[in-house]
């Protein structure tokens, strides 16, 4: 089996000696993609769909396609610093768009394909996007609100032509493959992710050409443990920062090929079949995915090339790790990080795994558990997970919450950036996740702000008031639960609960809908009238 010696063999030595190297100018397309493209045969991706279609793309082909697209975008008036919204499933074009935008210095704003017309409008206006690239389903949604999005000057559609949209395939084919890569500074803006918080609508986490493209060197090298001969499969939606982590910067920093399965649903049996059929060596998935895989008869499958598996998004149950290890020989190694960061801690291949722990701090990251006064806490004492940013700010940290200086300031305390999570560290330096410090819900790898769900519910005439919290779930770890006070004239019933669920799916992205609804007469509140979500959450988790 290839690549048996991990990239990191002595954790402490690597951690102590690590130094970030950031040149003044850096462009991932020019400095990384084009470097691998010098070998015309070097495979960048193996793409398959549910119909058995297979496409192989080399780095050289990806490089050429991205130059053509950069020329097309330029001809449509997109310039350096302009925002391009990319809302695509796992089509090859997603990787081409990422590479082209970075190459020309445009600012990428990725989104999940589950967004509604209202979501698309909010994002286009908040980011002041000048271009949107999407598929027919979402183009239809966007056209409903296009007139309310004055900054969007160009619209590009993939797979089939549409009136008033530029057809990707034809236009890219006709463009020149000669394009001079923009001279982007490492400190220039590169991409922006929308991320849910406790209050208000999603905020924009802004990354530079250094923070993700260079920062994810540690993700790809130490945690994913990739080498140029590997084939990595990240089972993730393209709309989330996880895709930038493990479907773009992490693997390609290391020159590894990617396996991509283009599908509109997760099928555990199909996933296991593909894992057995193709020469996949490393795999990354949310804990929910592994939970669904271990429910299958794993004894039916052989995984001859698989050597390393990681999970992220929420802590993984030790029982799942045991079953998977027995079937594949691989220990699922946990990792911890955020949309705002690169990998902050991980169960790296050279350290002893402690099931349920998120591992030890990543080289280049000073990760601590601190109290209210910024004191580092002793072992086994719960506190806030924080990154030391003074005197040396680590490379893998976002620049700011774009256009919201107060929100940006709110996540710093003294010399630290606060992740918003709580944990404790054991005597050996392993971090153990306790929970969110706020009310954000982490389910199936998604991050959901209660406010967004409550806002959707209140639009229904039956809802007088609601409170949304996380609730335990065997498969998903936790799910969204809504406590609902009904308006006069409405009666609680299973039918009404289903109606409210459908309503939320239609008003906001479907993944946010409450899987559980409980009708109540009162909600716990503070003296100032704020809903005490913490009380409801503790009640759900048996802490009250």
NORDAZI-V96354 format. One record per backbone hydrogen bond with DSSP energy under -0.5 kcal/mol. CO is the residue of the C=O (numbers start at 1). NH is the residue of the N-H. If there is no record, write none. Layout:
BEGIN
co:nh
CO:NH
CO:NH
END
This chain:
BEGIN
co:nh
4:6
7:9
10:14
11:15
12:16
13:17
14:18
20:22
21:23
24:186
27:31
28:32
28:33
29:34
32:36
33:37
35:38
36:39
38:40
39:42
42:59
44:258
45:47
45:57
46:260
47:55
48:262
49:52
53:49
55:47
57:44
57:45
58:62
59:63
60:64
61:65
62:66
63:67
64:68
65:69
66:70
67:71
68:72
69:73
70:74
71:75
72:76
73:78
74:77
79:82
82:107
83:85
83:130
83:131
84:109
85:87
85:133
86:88
86:111
87:135
89:91
91:94
91:95
92:95
92:96
93:97
94:98
95:99
96:100
97:101
98:102
99:103
100:104
101:105
101:106
102:105
103:182
105:81
106:108
107:84
108:192
109:86
112:115
114:510
116:120
117:121
118:122
119:123
120:124
121:125
122:126
123:127
124:128
124:129
130:153
130:154
131:85
132:156
133:87
134:158
135:139
136:140
137:141
138:142
139:143
140:144
141:144
142:145
142:146
145:148
146:149
149:152
151:153
154:132
155:166
156:134
157:168
158:160
162:165
166:157
166:168
167:171
168:172
169:173
170:174
171:175
172:175
177:179
179:181
182:184
184:26
185:188
186:210
188:209
190:108
191:207
193:205
195:203
198:451
203:195
203:205
204:206
204:402
205:193
206:399
206:400
207:190
207:191
208:212
208:213
210:214
210:215
212:216
214:217
215:218
216:220
217:221
218:222
218:223
219:223
219:224
220:226
222:349
227:230
230:257
231:281
231:282
232:234
232:259
233:235
233:284
234:236
235:286
237:240
240:243
240:244
241:245
242:246
243:247
244:249
244:250
245:250
248:252
249:253
250:254
251:254
251:256
257:232
258:46
258:260
259:234
260:48
260:262
261:263
262:50
265:267
266:268
267:271
268:272
269:273
270:274
271:275
272:276
273:277
274:278
278:280
281:307
281:308
282:233
283:310
284:235
285:312
286:289
286:290
287:291
288:292
289:293
290:294
292:295
293:296
296:298
297:300
298:301
308:283
309:333
310:285
311:335
317:320
317:321
318:322
319:323
320:324
321:325
322:326
323:327
324:328
324:330
325:329
330:332
331:309
331:333
332:334
333:311
334:347
335:313
336:344
336:345
338:341
340:398
342:338
344:362
345:336
346:348
346:360
348:351
353:355
354:357
359:431
360:346
362:365
365:367
366:388
368:370
368:386
369:377
370:384
371:374
375:371
378:381
380:382
383:423
384:370
385:419
385:420
386:368
387:417
391:393
394:397
396:342
400:206
400:402
401:404
404:408
405:409
406:410
407:411
408:411
409:412
411:418
413:416
415:389
415:390
416:413
417:387
420:437
420:438
421:385
422:434
422:435
423:383
424:432
425:380
426:429
430:426
431:358
431:359
432:424
435:422
441:443
441:448
443:446
446:443
446:448
448:441
449:452
449:453
450:454
451:455
452:456
453:457
454:458
455:459
456:459
457:460
460:463
462:464
462:487
465:485
467:483
469:481
471:479
473:477
476:444
476:478
477:473
479:471
480:515
480:516
481:469
482:484
482:518
483:467
484:486
484:520
485:464
485:465
487:490
493:497
494:498
495:499
496:500
497:501
498:502
499:503
500:504
501:505
502:506
503:507
504:508
509:512
510:513
513:515
516:482
518:484
524:532
526:529
530:526
531:533
532:535
532:536
533:537
534:538
535:539
536:540
537:541
538:543
538:544
539:542
END
